[in-house]
């Protein structure tokens, strides 16, 4: 018997808005939500743990949606918790489905049967990424330029180590958007801007920008914002306004050069 994960009345593993926008930007948010499929219960975690950063990227979904709206761009986001399956990790990666994250053990992820991990991949990871692929394919058919922006957030402190950066700009090989955005952010003043900090993007740690951006040949950047800066509405608005303004400036030369 093939294991199933999502009930027929549960939300789809992706949501899309702004399809009618003519903006070149395509915004994605892999860790926007913290929902758990009913079949998984609480994964053995407390309510406090299920609203903490181990479950989702706090504030990232709000900023991503507001940013897409401000840019007039399409957005795709993933509403289920990364504790179910991490949609920014290649399938089969050690941290695709974590049994231990930071200092927290996840009982519901221990000793998973292959059919159960396959169900998580089949019902959440695959349809989410197929939807992004479909949207980018559609834009290609319509001859619309695409610039991919992936929005994430990071904790101010991780394993007792303070992270000083206000924002990190992440990239793997394609620096076409990342380098000008780094420059513009550093010109803002008063910001500590990380270059591939607090994480360095790579093919084994960042599925989305590599698979949907670099392999497709479109300009791409991954943005990491410190969570305490976007934990409330005022911070989300401030960072949305800043990023919308700077992304337009950073992307303008790419569009004029037709690097799409």
PLY file of the C-alpha trace (Angstrom):
ply
format ascii 1.0
element vertex 260
property float x
property float y
property float z
element edge 259
property int vertex1
property int vertex2
end_header
0.00 0.00 0.00
1.40 3.41 -0.99
1.55 5.83 1.93
-0.20 9.16 1.47
0.46 12.32 3.40
-2.04 15.10 2.64
-5.76 14.73 3.11
-8.09 15.92 0.31
-9.19 18.91 2.41
-5.67 20.08 3.30
-3.98 23.01 1.53
-1.95 22.49 -1.62
1.85 22.34 -1.16
2.29 25.63 -2.98
0.54 28.94 -3.46
0.96 31.39 -6.32
-0.03 35.04 -6.70
0.67 37.84 -9.14
0.62 35.83 -12.35
-0.67 38.87 -14.26
2.31 41.00 -13.26
4.63 42.13 -16.04
7.60 42.55 -13.73
10.74 40.59 -14.66
11.06 39.47 -11.04
9.91 36.06 -9.86
9.88 35.73 -6.07
9.92 32.41 -4.24
9.84 31.52 -0.54
10.68 27.90 0.32
10.12 28.22 4.08
7.15 30.59 4.23
4.88 28.44 6.38
4.88 26.17 9.43
1.83 24.04 8.72
2.04 20.31 9.46
-0.01 17.71 7.57
-2.69 16.30 9.88
-1.29 12.79 9.45
1.98 13.83 11.12
0.40 15.28 14.25
2.95 17.48 16.03
6.00 15.39 15.07
6.44 15.00 18.82
7.25 18.70 19.31
5.83 21.31 21.67
3.71 24.28 20.53
6.68 26.56 21.34
9.00 24.53 19.13
6.49 24.49 16.29
6.36 28.30 16.10
10.13 28.73 16.47
12.71 29.18 13.73
13.30 25.44 13.45
9.87 25.12 11.80
10.01 28.01 9.30
11.79 31.21 8.25
10.19 33.75 10.59
9.06 36.85 8.70
10.30 35.64 5.32
6.89 34.80 3.91
5.48 38.21 4.82
8.43 40.02 3.24
8.38 37.83 0.13
4.67 38.43 -0.51
4.96 42.16 0.14
8.05 42.38 -2.04
6.31 40.63 -4.93
3.33 42.96 -4.56
5.57 46.03 -4.51
7.45 44.85 -7.61
4.31 43.75 -9.43
5.87 40.30 -9.58
4.71 36.72 -9.46
5.39 34.82 -6.24
5.31 31.13 -5.32
5.59 30.04 -1.73
5.47 26.84 0.29
3.06 26.74 3.26
4.23 23.54 4.99
6.95 23.44 7.64
10.49 22.59 6.62
10.32 20.00 9.41
8.11 17.95 7.07
10.62 18.22 4.23
13.02 21.02 3.38
12.13 22.39 -0.03
15.51 24.08 -0.35
17.53 20.88 -0.08
18.07 18.27 -2.78
16.07 15.12 -2.18
18.22 12.63 -0.34
20.39 15.26 1.35
21.16 14.57 4.99
19.07 17.55 6.09
16.20 17.03 3.68
14.12 15.58 6.56
15.81 16.36 9.85
15.62 14.19 12.96
17.78 16.72 14.84
17.92 20.46 14.26
20.08 22.82 16.30
19.43 21.46 19.86
16.02 19.95 19.14
15.24 16.31 18.39
12.27 15.68 16.11
10.75 12.35 17.20
8.32 12.21 14.28
11.22 12.28 11.81
13.22 9.47 13.38
13.47 6.09 11.69
11.16 7.02 8.82
10.10 4.27 6.49
11.14 4.85 2.89
7.51 5.00 1.80
6.85 7.81 4.29
9.81 9.93 3.21
8.83 9.25 -0.41
5.31 10.52 0.33
6.68 13.78 1.73
8.81 14.26 -1.36
6.02 13.29 -3.77
3.27 15.39 -2.17
5.14 18.51 -1.05
8.62 18.92 -2.54
7.89 17.79 -6.08
4.65 19.71 -6.73
6.08 22.91 -5.22
9.10 22.84 -7.51
7.08 21.69 -10.50
4.87 24.75 -10.02
7.89 27.09 -10.02
9.18 25.33 -13.11
5.80 25.67 -14.81
5.62 29.40 -14.08
9.14 29.99 -15.42
8.41 27.87 -18.51
5.26 29.90 -19.14
7.24 33.12 -18.94
9.73 31.70 -21.41
6.99 30.83 -23.88
5.59 34.36 -23.49
9.11 35.77 -23.98
9.05 37.52 -20.63
12.43 38.10 -18.96
12.84 36.46 -15.57
14.99 37.36 -12.58
14.65 34.93 -9.68
14.72 36.14 -6.05
14.56 33.61 -3.21
13.69 35.07 0.21
14.78 33.51 3.51
15.51 34.58 7.08
18.06 33.55 9.71
18.26 33.53 13.49
20.19 36.27 15.34
21.93 33.59 17.42
22.71 30.03 16.37
24.23 27.51 18.79
25.22 30.43 21.07
27.05 32.24 18.26
25.84 35.79 17.62
25.32 36.61 13.96
26.09 40.30 13.30
24.76 40.57 9.77
21.53 42.41 9.10
21.19 40.74 5.73
23.07 38.19 3.68
23.30 37.97 -0.10
23.82 34.39 -1.23
24.88 32.98 -4.58
26.56 29.90 -6.00
28.15 30.56 -9.41
25.88 33.22 -10.90
26.85 36.61 -9.44
25.08 38.82 -11.99
22.42 39.98 -9.55
24.19 39.23 -6.27
27.21 41.48 -6.83
25.31 44.69 -7.67
22.82 44.01 -4.86
25.70 43.57 -2.40
27.19 46.86 -3.52
23.90 48.72 -3.22
23.14 47.32 0.22
26.57 48.30 1.49
26.06 51.81 0.15
22.92 52.15 2.28
25.00 52.77 5.39
24.40 51.35 8.85
24.05 47.80 7.58
26.29 44.81 8.10
25.90 42.91 4.85
27.09 39.35 4.48
28.45 37.92 1.25
27.44 34.26 1.39
26.82 34.75 5.11
25.52 33.38 7.40
25.42 30.53 4.89
27.34 29.90 1.71
25.10 28.79 -1.15
26.02 25.58 -2.94
24.50 22.82 -5.01
24.09 20.60 -1.94
22.63 23.24 0.39
20.46 25.43 -1.88
18.28 23.55 -4.32
16.05 26.38 -5.49
18.47 29.00 -6.78
20.66 26.37 -8.42
17.88 24.34 -10.00
15.51 27.12 -11.06
18.06 29.89 -11.58
21.53 28.76 -12.56
20.52 25.64 -14.47
17.98 27.69 -16.40
20.50 30.48 -17.03
18.45 33.31 -15.51
19.89 35.83 -13.00
19.24 34.72 -9.45
19.93 35.71 -5.86
19.08 34.31 -2.46
18.38 36.86 0.26
18.70 36.08 3.98
17.30 38.67 6.44
17.92 38.46 10.18
14.69 37.39 11.83
14.55 39.95 14.62
14.50 42.68 11.96
11.38 41.33 10.25
9.50 39.78 13.17
6.92 42.58 13.16
5.00 44.53 10.56
7.13 47.69 10.80
10.30 45.75 10.09
8.70 43.83 7.27
7.54 47.04 5.61
10.95 48.70 5.98
12.83 45.78 4.48
10.28 45.31 1.71
10.65 48.94 0.65
14.45 48.76 0.76
14.70 45.53 -1.20
12.14 46.55 -3.81
14.09 49.74 -4.49
17.51 48.08 -4.61
16.46 45.04 -6.63
15.10 47.29 -9.38
18.42 49.14 -9.48
20.46 45.93 -9.41
18.35 44.26 -12.10
18.16 47.17 -14.53
21.56 46.54 -16.22
20.72 42.84 -16.60
17.54 43.66 -18.45
19.16 46.22 -20.69
21.88 43.70 -21.55
19.21 41.03 -22.10
20.84 38.59 -19.68
17.70 36.54 -19.25
0 1
1 2
2 3
3 4
4 5
5 6
6 7
7 8
8 9
9 10
10 11
11 12
12 13
13 14
14 15
15 16
16 17
17 18
18 19
19 20
20 21
21 22
22 23
23 24
24 25
25 26
26 27
27 28
28 29
29 30
30 31
31 32
32 33
33 34
34 35
35 36
36 37
37 38
38 39
39 40
40 41
41 42
42 43
43 44
44 45
45 46
46 47
47 48
48 49
49 50
50 51
51 52
52 53
53 54
54 55
55 56
56 57
57 58
58 59
59 60
60 61
61 62
62 63
63 64
64 65
65 66
66 67
67 68
68 69
69 70
70 71
71 72
72 73
73 74
74 75
75 76
76 77
77 78
78 79
79 80
80 81
81 82
82 83
83 84
84 85
85 86
86 87
87 88
88 89
89 90
90 91
91 92
92 93
93 94
94 95
95 96
96 97
97 98
98 99
99 100
100 101
101 102
102 103
103 104
104 105
105 106
106 107
107 108
108 109
109 110
110 111
111 112
112 113
113 114
114 115
115 116
116 117
117 118
118 119
119 120
120 121
121 122
122 123
123 124
124 125
125 126
126 127
127 128
128 129
129 130
130 131
131 132
132 133
133 134
134 135
135 136
136 137
137 138
138 139
139 140
140 141
141 142
142 143
143 144
144 145
145 146
146 147
147 148
148 149
149 150
150 151
151 152
152 153
153 154
154 155
155 156
156 157
157 158
158 159
159 160
160 161
161 162
162 163
163 164
164 165
165 166
166 167
167 168
168 169
169 170
170 171
171 172
172 173
173 174
174 175
175 176
176 177
177 178
178 179
179 180
180 181
181 182
182 183
183 184
184 185
185 186
186 187
187 188
188 189
189 190
190 191
191 192
192 193
193 194
194 195
195 196
196 197
197 198
198 199
199 200
200 201
201 202
202 203
203 204
204 205
205 206
206 207
207 208
208 209
209 210
210 211
211 212
212 213
213 214
214 215
215 216
216 217
217 218
218 219
219 220
220 221
221 222
222 223
223 224
224 225
225 226
226 227
227 228
228 229
229 230
230 231
231 232
232 233
233 234
234 235
235 236
236 237
237 238
238 239
239 240
240 241
241 242
242 243
243 244
244 245
245 246
246 247
247 248
248 249
249 250
250 251
251 252
252 253
253 254
254 255
255 256
256 257
257 258
258 259
